[in-house]
Amino acid sequence: MSRKIRLVTDSTADLPPEFVEKYNISVVPLKISFGEETYRDYVDISPDEYYRRLRRAKKLPRTSQPSPADFLDAYRPLVEEGAEIISIHIASALSGTVQAARLAKSMLNYPHIEVVDSQSASIFLHAMILEGVRLAEKGGSTQDILE
């Protein structure tokens, strides 16, 4: 029996919401802090609002990686459906996001999760997700997508 392949990424992939919905992609948001106010990227703050606030900000905002608990929340429903999970994220050289995803994976003890360090961000990560969706739609295996 082959398992359904499900993709997980983080908000730095800058995927359009309609694409995320159409292909049922799980997106784990990074956090953005303007002063004392913290927002989940693409959840509590849109890109347009982010740039509006950025123009007015006296100090540059800070970002922080999702927690392992955030990844557990994304992975658990996929584990329950018995999916093969390919989790592709912002470069580990730029963020601790991959490390948090790997920690969550180890906490689940589920053998069908592959955490991938994209070694990139933004448009390059976006392109990797698009290609993963394309291959999955064509019936490609997890190994095909990982290669």
C-alpha positions in Angstrom: 0.0 0.0 0.0 1.5 3.3 -0.9 1.0 6.3 1.4 -0.1 9.7 0.4 2.8 12.2 0.3 2.2 15.4 2.2 4.5 18.4 2.1 5.3 20.6 5.0 7.3 23.9 4.8 7.7 27.1 6.7 6.4 30.6 5.9 9.7 31.7 4.3 8.6 29.8 1.2 6.2 32.7 0.6 3.5 30.4 -0.9 0.3 31.9 -2.0 -2.6 30.9 0.3 -4.6 29.5 -2.6 -1.7 27.2 -3.6 -1.3 26.0 0.0 -5.0 25.2 0.1 -5.2 23.6 -3.3 -2.3 21.2 -2.6 -3.0 20.8 1.1 0.5 21.9 2.1 1.2 22.4 5.8 3.0 25.7 6.5 4.6 26.3 9.8 4.9 30.0 10.4 8.1 31.8 11.7 7.4 34.5 14.2 8.0 38.2 13.5 8.4 40.7 16.4 8.0 44.4 16.1 9.1 45.6 19.5 7.0 43.8 22.1 4.4 42.6 19.6 4.9 39.1 18.0 3.0 37.8 15.0 2.9 34.5 13.2 4.0 35.1 9.6 1.1 34.7 7.2 -1.3 33.9 10.1 -1.4 37.0 12.3 0.3 39.4 9.8 0.1 39.5 6.0 3.0 40.4 3.8 1.3 43.8 3.0 0.9 44.6 6.7 4.5 43.5 7.4 5.8 45.9 4.8 3.6 48.8 6.0 4.9 48.2 9.6 8.4 47.9 8.3 8.3 51.4 6.7 7.1 52.9 10.0 9.4 50.9 12.3 12.1 52.7 14.2 13.9 49.4 14.7 14.1 46.4 12.3 11.8 43.5 13.3 13.2 40.3 14.7 12.3 36.8 13.5 12.3 33.6 15.4 12.0 30.0 14.3 8.9 27.9 15.0 9.2 25.7 18.1 9.2 21.9 18.0 5.7 22.0 19.4 4.6 24.0 16.3 6.0 21.2 14.1 4.3 18.6 16.3 1.0 20.4 15.6 1.7 20.3 11.9 2.9 16.7 11.8 0.4 14.9 14.1 -2.7 15.2 11.7 -0.5 13.9 8.9 0.8 11.0 11.0 -2.8 10.2 11.9 -3.7 9.9 8.2 -0.7 7.7 7.7 1.0 10.1 5.2 4.6 10.1 4.1 5.8 13.6 5.2 8.4 15.6 3.4 9.2 18.7 5.5 11.4 21.2 3.5 12.6 24.3 5.3 14.7 27.5 5.3 18.5 26.9 5.3 19.9 25.8 8.7 22.6 28.4 8.1 19.9 31.1 8.4 17.5 29.7 11.0 17.1 27.0 13.6 13.8 25.9 11.8 15.3 22.6 10.5 16.6 21.8 13.9 13.2 22.3 15.5 11.6 20.2 12.7 14.1 17.4 13.4 13.5 17.5 17.1 9.7 17.2 16.5 10.3 14.3 14.2 12.4 12.5 16.9 9.6 13.1 19.4 7.0 11.4 17.2 8.9 8.2 16.5 7.2 8.0 13.1 9.4 6.5 10.4 7.8 8.3 7.5 9.0 11.9 8.0 11.9 13.3 6.0 13.2 16.7 7.1 15.1 18.6 4.4 17.4 21.5 4.8 16.7 23.4 1.6 20.0 25.3 2.0 18.0 28.3 0.7 15.1 30.6 1.4 12.3 32.5 -0.2 12.0 31.9 -4.0 14.4 29.0 -4.0 12.5 27.2 -1.2 9.2 28.2 -3.0 10.5 26.5 -6.2 11.4 23.3 -4.3 7.9 23.1 -2.9 6.4 23.6 -6.4 8.6 20.8 -7.8 7.7 18.6 -4.9 4.0 19.1 -5.6 4.5 18.5 -9.3 6.3 15.2 -8.7 3.8 14.1 -6.1 0.9 14.9 -8.5 2.6 12.8 -11.2 2.7 9.8 -8.7 6.4 10.3 -7.8 7.7 8.5 -4.7 9.1 10.2 -1.6 12.6 9.2 -2.9 11.9 10.8 -6.3 10.9 14.0 -4.6 13.9 13.9 -2.2 16.3 13.4 -5.2 
